Amino acid sequence: MDERLSIASKNILITGGLGFIGSALARRLVELGANVTLVDSLIPEYGGNLLNIAGIEDRVRVNISDVRDAHSMKYLMQGQDYLFNLAGQTSHMDSMAAPETDLEINCRAQLSILEACRQYNPAIKVVFASTRQLYGKPDYLPVDEKHLLRPVDVNGINKMAGEWYHILYNNVYGIRACALRLTNTYGPRMRVKDARQTFLGVWIRLLVEGKPFEVWGGKQLRDFTYVDDAVEAFLLAAVSESSNGQVYNLGGDCVISLKELAELLVEIHGDGAYSSREFPPDRKRIDIGDYYADDTSIRKTLGWAPAIPLTEGLSRTLAFYREHLPGYL
Ligand SMILES: NC(=O)c1ccc[n+]([C@@H]2O[C@H](COP(=O)([O-])OP(=O)(O)OC[C@H]3O[C@@H](n4cnc5c(N)ncnc54)[C@H](O)[C@@H]3O)[C@@H](O)[C@H]2O)c1
């Protein structure tokens, strides 16, 4: 039997559930029959959007609260079988401009979430959305989980602490937890109004609007995970006992330079143009250069593999925004 189906009758809490990846996870869980609660602060600058749950809004419970509110967390954790912990401040530049806000959300709140689990629901299983940003500028490629952690920005440091609190609570208190270090994740409902999530969203918006977009540098190598593939990884990590205490990289189906990616996007869209320019100095300081993941560990231990090729994923994403762009600006 597909182990993921065991989630069908379970109580699930998703922090950041109105965001891009959290809402995709909610869609899949509703489809599987789970009893899903979404927590999201809907802070306007961040990624939450009620449109992300269009079509499933009657099948999920939505709780608008902030993960920094320890009282809400204490209440919400109770009675849950699984916590998918995705709420986060995602912008690297914002983490430099407002480091303490990033600290409160990505680090301190993670500790109070885990404390709520320890005190009120120690049987819960937690899957944390971590990031490749923890590695900083890679010493070697592809980057495996043994690579030194050397973040290049405040966000990377706080996400690292958040991730390690989860592993610590697993190891010391037996609160079953694991973390997925996501690479660039893309797909329908990704953030396109600005580059707080990824540059790719802005490229897609400008293409759909018929405007040229900019490629900074262009030679950097990256990998991309289609959102449904990321969702499958969250489910596999949740239902597996061998994931407890583990961190896993997620990669994509291929490695591509930003210039090649720009060309592929224009080709798939059938129209459009881009220009190349040097990296702006403030971005360059926190840029990680080339990155792509070695995700052998999750492939071997949990049987995960990306199912959606980049071309297919980009074409689904462009199709979504040709129809829905106004709701995402
Ligand atoms: N998208 C990617 O490429 C990527 C890459 C690496 C890691 N991640 C991680 O995955 C997670 C989800 O990312 P996403 O791409 O869906 O981003 P997103 O911005 O769409 O989702 C994050 C959600 O968290 C919510 N949130 C932010 N602060 C909150 C708070 N204080 N209380 C409650 N809710 C709050 C936001 O409103 C948003 O809905 C994040 O933790 C992010 O760090 C994403």
The ligand as a Gaussian input file, in Angstrom:
#p B3LYP/6-31G(d) Opt

LIG

0 1
 N       10.048000      28.605000      -2.567000
 C       11.320000      28.256000      -2.464000
 O       12.036000      28.235000      -3.482000
 C       11.925000      27.874000      -1.139000
 C       13.286000      27.537000      -1.106000
 C       13.856000      27.196000       0.130000
 C       13.091000      27.173000       1.285000
 N       11.779000      27.512000       1.228000
 C       11.019000      27.497000       2.483000
 O        9.745000      26.916000       2.301000
 C        8.784000      27.551000       3.133000
 C        7.583000      27.948000       2.303000
 O        8.031000      28.822000       1.292000
 P        7.115000      29.363000       0.129000
 O        7.962000      29.397000      -1.077000
 O        5.820000      28.641000       0.099000
 O        6.945000      30.867000       0.608000
 P        5.629000      31.723000       0.895000
 O        6.109000      33.069000       1.278000
 O        4.688000      31.600000      -0.242000
 O        5.021000      30.958000       2.151000
 C        5.369000      31.260000       3.470000
 C        4.097000      31.530000       4.216000
 O        4.417000      31.795000       5.569000
 C        3.548000      32.824000       6.021000
 N        4.169000      33.493000       7.144000
 C        5.260000      34.305000       7.142000
 N        5.512000      34.739000       8.367000
 C        4.554000      34.219000       9.167000
 C        4.291000      34.314000      10.549000
 N        5.066000      35.066000      11.340000
 N        3.238000      33.630000      11.059000
 C        2.453000      32.879000      10.254000
 N        2.646000      32.753000       8.919000
 C        3.698000      33.424000       8.396000
 C        3.385000      33.745000       4.832000
 O        2.222000      34.549000       4.932000
 C        3.326000      32.749000       3.688000
 O        2.001000      32.393000       3.390000
 C        9.487000      28.738000       3.795000
 O        9.797000      28.394000       5.114000
 C       10.756000      28.913000       2.977000
 O       11.837000      29.389000       3.760000
 C       11.170000      27.859000       0.036000

